[in-house]
Amino acid sequence: MTEARSLEPEANLNRKVQGRRSKDGTGAPTGNPLPIDSARVAALKMLARRELSEAQIRQRLQRRGHALDEIDSAIERLKSERAIDDARVAGAIARTETSLKRRGRLRVAQELARAGIARSTARTAIDETFDDLDDDALLQQALNRRLKNDRPIEDDREFQRLYRYLIGQGFESDKILTALTRRRRGRSS
């Protein structure tokens, strides 16, 4: 027994059907409908893949069409269970941005704002992350990625290109100028 799909897209939005596709060529699945995911279950599935902030979870659940009151209750429950913790997410983002991507303080702050982390929480995470790091060494690592084998900067055009790159990576302009000037002269340290 096969059931035909409704031609109206609204009728099929939240309906998941378990089973095989029919062999008659209509493509209509056969089997029993599965229950629609609650906002909490959907959020847990998202969190199983990666750490997300409260704002990111809220946005994604709204995009999926969950009711606002259901989203609010799911988020409150997940926060009480510590499944959602913006401080933990902020620390993870800050560590990833600095250790893997070699980005500066300003870019890390930008990424935390993009994730919807509160400013005070973001500031705390940035301070804790950068307390353990040497800003100048991080800048040198980012610069070394662009200038292989400690080669000096060839001309003004390359100097400006590297300056724009390092600004985009979130480093402070005075530190960038100092590092680039040293490298232009041929001294790498």
TANOR-V264143 format. One line per field, one symbol per residue. ss: DSSP state (h for helix, s for strand, l for the rest). A space follows every 50 residues. Layout:
ss=???
This chain:
ss=llllllllhhhhlllsslllslllllllslllssllllhhhhhhhhhhhl lllhhhhhhhhhhllllhhhhhhhhhhhhhlllllhhhhhhhhhhhhhhl llllhhhhhhhhhhllllhhhhhhhhhhhhhlllhhhhhhhhhhhhlhhh lllllhhhhhhhhhhhhhllllhhhhhhhhhhhhhllll
